[in-house]
């Protein structure tokens, strides 16, 4: 029933920018926290940014100062603007609720969107 579709990824050179979007089949982020996760090659998926339904924002140190949620909380608040991208930002990015969407005792994840930063 619930679907998560990430988009906005692509290839950019170091220092470039991308904006990620998270499309959900339901208004699931109206009352729960949402998060952006990054999975880099050879490593586990990790939370890099979090936004509560009340507008509170948190960013991992690895992206702080470079990644930001939309400035207009009433318009596409889950969009993640990524500036000053680095090679180490390369990976697959996922959005989800926090806590995650549980299906058969497993967290449901979308397809993710690939971000590649290289020169």
Secondary structure, DSSP 8 states (H G I E B T S, - for coil): ---EEEE--EEE-TT--EEEEEEESS-TTSSSEEEEEEE-TTS--EEEEEE-TT--EEE-TTTTTTEEE-S-TTSSTT-EEE-S--GGG-EEEEEEEES--EETTEE-----EEEEE--
